[in-house]
Each structure stands twice: as C-alpha cells, then as structure tokens.
Amino acid sequence: MMNKLGLVLAILLLQSGCAFIEEKPAETYQMADMQYFKQDRPWQFDGRIALANEKESISASINWIHQLDCDDIELTGPLAQGRLVIKVLTDKVIIEDGDNRQEFQGSVESIFTDQLGVEVPVKALRYWVLGVNDPHQAVVEQGDGFRQSGWLVKFKEMQQVNGLKLPHKMGMEKDLTKIKLIVDEWKIK
C-alpha cells in the first residue's frame, strides 16, 4: 500500500513539474518590423481593454473595426453587462448604448474623454494597436515601444498572424492614465 502511495505521489510531482517548463519566448517588438502597417489599410480585432486614471476604471471586451473612412468600436462590460457602440468619423462621434443614440461634433479625443471619463488618444491609437507610431506626430523610439504625444507605448508581447507580427499585449501610460490592451484575434485585410 505504501509503495502505491509513493508511486502516485511521484507521478503527481512529475506531472506538476511539467507545468514549470517555459513556453517558447514570445516574439519581441521591433519598430522596424512594423513598417508594413505604415500604410492605412482595413483591419479588425477582438480583445480586452482596461482604462484607468485617478478617478475612473473601466474594463471591457473590445471589437474594433477600422475602415479607411471610419472606426467602429464596440465595448462590452464584464459578463456582457452594458454595451457601447462607438462610430468614429473625421469630426464626429456617434455613441449608442442600446437605449440612446448621441452624435457629437468636434475633437474625437475630447469627446472620448468627456464620455468615458478617461483620456483616450483615439486617432493615435488607430496606429498604436498595429505596433506603429502615428505618422502625423513626432516619436521617440524605445526598446520595446516608443514615446509619442506624452504617451509611453509599450508592447509586452507580439504574435504571428498570417505571417505578420502584430501586438498581442500592450500598455500605454500618460501621467496618471493607463490603458492596457490584449488582442485575442486579428483580421487584416
């Protein structure tokens, strides 16, 4: 009986030891690798986003569809609670929450900040999610990301999608505002 117990414990220890084997290291970010995305092209991703500052904290699932003339961003709260559909055009933002539809004119960033309570650099984020800097603004390259418009953009993990390297996990910080994004699925057109 004691030998069987010892054998079972040995097997359990060996199996748990396998859990400590490191996976293949994730691909690292290199700005030079991302030049393919300097040209504007349609794309879509599904993932998770967290936005926080000293007053607000928001976590949601995100589906972002980028077309050449607009962006459709759908945010769904934890456990599918609350859904916000945001259409971003050049100088207009349309927000629908299921009950209401509101149209806002003006700066996209100001509208997002007013409506979400957290600063979101939407125009630059269109580029950042692809791993490239906004070509309309100055940039300072750093090892695993870059600084742009006062934001520190870091790419924590990259992934291969149809032979292209794309961000999987990234973070952005400016002052007390933090944005974390995990992209679960990419569709590049």
LUMFI-955996 format. One record per residue: x, y, z of N, C-alpha, C in turn. Coordinates in steps of 0.2 Angstrom, whole numbers, plus 5000, padded with zeros to 4 digits. Layout:
% residues N
XYZXYZXYZ ...
//
This chain:
% residues 189
500449945000500050005000500450065000 501050065004501450125004501850134998 502050084994502350084988501850124983 501250104983500750134978500650204979 500650224986500550294988501150334985 501750304987502350334984502450344977 502150294973502150294966501650354963 501050354967500650404965500850474966 501250484972501550554973502050574969 502450524967503050534962502750554955 502250524953501850534946501650604947 501250624952500950694953501550744953 502050734956502650784957502950794950 503050734946503250744939502850774935 502150764935501650804931501650874933 501750894939501750964941502350994939 502850964939503550984936503451004929 503050974925503050994918502751064917 502351084922501951144922502451204922 503051194925503551244926504051254920 503951204915504351214909504151274905 504651314903504451384900504251374893 503751414891503551404884504051444880 504051434873504451474868504351544870 504951584870504851654872504451694866 504051734869503551774864504051824860 503751834854504151874850504251944853 504751984852504852044854504752104849 504552154852504452214847505052244845 505052264838505552304835505152344830 505252414831504852464827505052454819 505652434818505752424811505352364807 505152314812504752264809504052284807 503852334809503152354809503052404803 503452414798503452464793502852444788 502652384787502152354783501452394785 501352414791500752444793500752524793 501352554790501352624789500852644784 500652604780500052624775499452604778 498952654778498252634780497952584777 497652534780497352484777496752454782 496252424780495752404784495952344789 495752344795495952284800495352284805 495452234809494952224814495252174819 495052194826495252144831494752134836 494852084840494452074846494952064852 494752094858495152084863494852114870 495352134874495052164881495452224882 495152274885495452334886495352354893 495852394896495752424903495952494903 495552534905495752614905495652634912 496152674915496152694922496452764922 496252804927496552864929496452864937 496552924940496552934947495752924949 495252934944494552944946494152884943 494352864937493952814934494352744932 493952694932494252624930493752594926 493952574920493452534915493852474912 493452424912493752354909493152334905 493352314899492852294894493152244888 492752214885492952174879492852224874 493352224869493352274863493352234857 492952264852492952244845493052304841 493552314838493752374834493852354826 493452384822493452384815493652444812 494252444809494552504806494452504798 494052554796493952564788494352624787 494452634781494852694779494552764780 493852764781493552824782493152824789 493252774793492852774800493152714804 493052724810493152664815492552654819 492352584819491852564823492152524829 491952544835492252524842491652494846 491652434848491152404852491452384859 491252414864491452394871490852364874 491052304877490552264881490852254888 490452274893490752264900490752194902 491052184908491152114911490552074911 490552014910489951964910489451994905 489652024900489152054894488652104897 488852144903488452194906488652264902 488152294899488252354896488652354889 488352384885488652384878488652454875 489252474873489352544870489652534863 489252564858489452554851489652624849 490352634847490552704845490852704838 490552754834490752764827491152824827 491752824825492252874824492352894817 492152964816492252984809492753044810 492853074804493453134805493253184810 492653214810492553264815491853254819 491653184819491053174823491153104826 490853094832490753034835490053014837 489852954835489152934836489252874842 488852884847488852834853488152814854 488152744854487452714855487552664861 487152664866487152624872486552574872 486252564867485652524867485052554868 485052604872484452644873484452714870 485052744869485152814867485652814861 485552854857486052874851486252944852 486852964852487053034853487553044848 487553104845488053124840488453184843 489153184842489553234845489953264839 490053324839490453364834491153384838 491653384834492253414837492853364838 493353374842493953334843493753264846 493953214842493753144844494053134851 494653154853494953144859494553174865 494353234864493953274869493253234870 492953214865492353184866492453114870 492953074868493053014872493153034879 493653084880493753094887493153124891 492753164888492053184891491653124893 491553084888491053024888491352964893 491952954893492252894896492552914903 492752974904493053004910493752984910 494052954905494752934904495052964897 495652994897495953014891496052954887 495852954881495952904876496252934869 496852924867497152954861496952914855 496252924853495952884848496352884841 496452944839496752954832497452914832 497852924837498552894838498452814839 497952804843497852734845497652684839 497452714833497252684827497952654824 498452684825499152664823499452624828 499452644835499752614840499552534841 498952524840498752454841499052404836 499352434830499652394825500452394826 500652424831501352424833501752484829 501452534826501752584823501552654826 501952704826501852764828501352804823 501052854826500652904822501152944818 501052934811501552974806501453044807 500953074810500753144810501053174816 501453134820501753164826502453144827 502853184831503553164832503553104837 504053064836504053004840504852994842 504852964848505552944851505552864852 505952834848505952754849506252734855 505952684858506252654864506252574863 506652544867506752474866506152424864 505652434868505052394867504452434866 504552494863504052534861504252604859 503852654861504052724859503652774863 503852834863503552894866503252934861 502652954862502353004857501753034860 501753104859501253144862501153144869 501753134873501753124880501553054882 501353014878501252944880501852894879 501852854884502352794883501952734881 502152714875501852654872502352594872 502152544876502552484876502152414874 502552374870502252314868502552254872 502152224876502352174880502452104877 502052094872502052034869501752044861 502152004857501952014850501651944848 501351934842501051874840501151874832 501151814829501151804822500451794820 500251834814499551824811499751824804 499551764801499651764793500351784791 500851774795501551794793501751864795 501251894798501451964800501551964808 501952004810502052014818501552074820 501152054825500652104827500652104835 500452164838500452164845499952114848 500052084854499652044857499452074864 499952094867499852134874500252204873 499952254875500252324875499952364881 500352414882500152464888500352534886 499952584888500052654886499952694893 500452734894500352774900500552854898 500152894902500252964901500052994908 500553024912500353054918500052994922 499453004925499052954929498552914925 498552914918498152874914498552814912 498152764912498452694910497952664905 498252634900497752594895498152524894 497852474895498052404894497652374889 497952344884497552304878497852244877 497452194877497652124875497252104868 497552094863497152074857497151994856 496551974856496451894856496451874848 496151914844496151894837496151954832 496651944827496751994822496451974816 496152024812495952014805496252064801 496752054796497052104792496852094785 496552154782496352144775496852174770 
//
